[in-house]
């Protein structure tokens, strides 16, 4: 299986040397020994065709899907072309972009920032999910999907993020960040601490607790291989 990574944003420059880029982070979620290709969509590097790869994974981004940036409209067009022709996985911004492209709605949430380790309850488990237990995964977002596209099933949710995971059958997406290591999560929060105010301290402390990133990564691998 050839898997394409659509890198939709950049890691803060001061963190990149130690933690790597988002494309490399999400590569850890993929099945081992798979042929992968990276496209930096923020630089206008989109695939020629959705069928260039058997699956595509969209990364997170500091951008919003509603931002007036030159690469967002072409990415939305690609996602509309790709649906039904290849498998797709979306992470954070990727989760939002897929929903927006396919008829859902994304907004800057009045709830504010969701940061730190979040618990998500399993709502409608798919075949690639092994059980109904909740998962604890890092989050880092202010935007949220508030209306899911027609036919999407909610896989994971919590009170803060009711549409945290969506299953489209041939595509899946997650608002959380299973690709984050605790070390990167802490470094990212510290680098943006002025944005978060009193939320920062508890969020940083939460990342010391056990997490289920490996379990969500296994879900993604099962989806891709299934």
C-alpha positions in Angstrom: 0.0 0.0 0.0 1.3 3.4 -1.0 0.2 6.1 1.5 0.5 9.8 0.9 0.9 12.3 3.7 -0.6 15.8 3.1 1.3 18.1 5.5 -1.1 21.0 6.2 1.0 23.0 8.6 4.4 23.6 10.2 5.7 22.8 13.7 7.0 26.0 15.4 10.5 26.6 14.1 12.1 26.5 17.6 10.7 22.9 18.1 11.3 21.4 14.7 15.0 20.4 15.3 14.1 18.3 18.4 10.7 17.0 17.5 10.5 16.9 13.7 7.8 18.0 11.3 4.1 17.0 11.4 4.6 14.8 8.4 7.2 12.7 10.2 5.1 12.6 13.3 2.0 11.1 11.6 4.2 8.6 9.7 4.5 6.9 13.1 0.8 6.2 12.9 1.0 4.2 9.7 1.5 0.5 9.2 5.3 -0.3 9.2 7.2 -0.9 6.0 4.8 1.1 3.8 5.8 3.2 0.9 5.0 6.8 1.8 5.2 10.1 -0.1 5.0 13.6 1.5 3.2 16.6 0.0 3.5 20.0 1.6 0.1 21.4 0.6 0.8 24.8 2.3 3.5 25.2 -0.4 1.0 24.4 -3.2 2.3 20.8 -3.5 -0.9 18.8 -4.1 -1.0 15.3 -5.7 -1.8 15.1 -9.4 -4.6 12.7 -8.7 -6.3 11.1 -5.7 -5.4 7.7 -7.1 -1.6 8.4 -6.9 -1.8 6.7 -3.5 -4.1 4.0 -2.1 -4.6 6.2 1.0 -4.0 9.8 2.2 -3.4 11.1 5.7 -3.9 14.8 6.5 -2.0 16.4 9.3 -2.8 19.1 11.8 -2.2 22.8 11.2 -2.3 26.1 12.9 -4.6 27.3 10.1 -8.4 27.2 10.1 -10.3 25.6 7.3 -12.2 29.0 6.8 -8.9 31.0 6.5 -8.3 32.9 3.3 -5.1 31.1 2.4 -4.2 30.2 -1.2 -3.7 26.4 -0.5 -7.0 25.7 1.3 -9.5 25.9 -1.6 -7.4 23.5 -3.7 -7.1 21.1 -0.8 -10.9 21.1 -0.4 -11.3 20.4 -4.1 -8.8 17.5 -3.8 -10.8 16.0 -0.9 -14.0 16.2 -2.8 -12.4 14.5 -5.7 -10.7 11.9 -3.5 -13.8 10.7 -1.6 -14.9 7.3 -2.7 -11.7 6.8 -4.8 -9.1 6.2 -2.0 -8.9 5.9 1.8 -8.5 9.0 3.8 -7.4 9.7 7.4 -7.7 13.2 9.0 -6.0 14.4 12.1 -7.1 17.7 13.8 -7.1 20.2 10.9 -7.4 17.2 8.6 -10.5 16.1 10.6 -12.0 19.6 10.1 -11.0 19.8 6.4 -12.7 16.6 5.5 -15.9 17.6 7.3 -15.9 21.0 5.7 -15.2 19.7 2.2 -17.9 17.1 2.4 -20.8 19.2 3.6 -20.2 19.7 7.4 -19.4 22.9 9.2 -16.4 24.0 11.2 -16.2 27.1 13.5 -13.9 28.7 16.0 -15.6 27.3 19.0 -16.9 29.6 21.7 -15.8 27.0 24.2 -12.2 28.1 23.6 -9.1 26.0 23.6 -9.1 22.3 24.0 -5.5 21.4 25.2 -3.8 18.7 27.2 -4.8 15.1 27.6 -8.5 14.6 26.9 -10.7 11.6 27.5 -12.9 10.5 24.6 -15.8 8.0 25.0 -16.4 5.5 22.2 -19.9 6.1 20.8 -20.4 4.1 17.6 -17.4 1.7 17.3 -16.3 0.7 13.8 -15.0 -2.6 12.8 -11.4 -1.3 13.1 -11.9 -0.4 16.7 -11.2 -3.3 19.1 -13.5 -2.4 22.0 -15.8 0.2 23.5 -13.4 1.6 26.2 -12.6 5.3 26.3 -9.3 6.7 25.1 -7.1 9.4 26.5 -5.3 11.4 23.8 -3.7 14.8 23.5 -5.7 17.7 22.1 -4.7 21.1 20.7 -7.4 23.0 19.0 -9.8 25.9 19.1 -11.8 25.1 16.0 -14.4 22.3 16.0 -16.6 20.4 13.7 -20.1 21.4 14.8 -22.1 19.8 12.0 -21.0 16.4 10.6 -21.5 15.6 6.9 -24.5 13.4 6.0 -23.8 9.7 6.7 -20.8 10.3 9.0 -20.9 8.2 12.2 -19.5 9.6 15.5 -16.9 7.2 16.8 -15.5 9.1 19.8 -16.8 12.1 21.7 -16.7 14.0 24.9 -18.7 17.0 26.3 -16.1 19.5 25.0 -15.9 17.9 21.5 -19.1 16.1 20.6 -17.8 15.3 17.1 -14.3 14.2 18.0 -14.1 11.2 15.7 -16.0 10.6 12.5 -16.3 7.4 10.3 -17.3 7.8 6.7 -16.8 4.2 5.7 -13.9 4.7 3.4 -12.5 7.6 5.5 -11.9 8.3 9.2 -10.9 11.3 11.1 -10.0 12.4 14.7 -9.9 15.8 16.3 -7.2 14.7 18.8 -3.5 14.2 18.2 -2.4 10.5 18.5 0.9 11.4 16.7 2.0 13.7 19.6 4.5 12.5 22.1 4.1 13.8 25.6 7.4 15.7 25.2 6.2 17.5 22.1 2.8 18.2 23.6 4.5 19.9 26.6 6.9 21.8 24.4 4.1 23.0 22.1 2.0 24.2 25.0 5.0 26.0 26.6 5.8 27.7 23.3 2.3 29.1 23.1 1.6 29.6 26.8 0.6 33.2 26.4 -2.4 32.1 24.3 -3.7 29.8 26.9 -3.5 31.7 30.2 -4.6 29.7 33.2 -5.4 26.7 31.0 -1.7 26.0 30.3 -0.6 24.7 33.7 -3.2 22.0 34.1 -2.9 21.0 30.4 0.8 20.6 30.7 0.4 18.5 33.9 -2.2 16.3 32.3 0.4 15.1 29.6 2.3 13.3 32.4 -0.6 10.8 32.7 -0.9 7.6 30.7 -2.2 8.0 27.2 -3.7 5.8 24.5 -1.9 7.2 21.4 -0.7 3.7 20.5 -4.2 2.4 20.6 -5.6 5.0 18.3 -2.6 4.5 16.0 -3.6 0.8 15.9 -7.1 1.8 14.9 -5.7 3.8 12.0 -3.6 0.9 10.9 -6.5 -1.5 11.0 -8.6 0.9 9.0 -5.9 1.3 6.4 -5.2 -2.4 6.2 -8.9 -3.6 6.4 
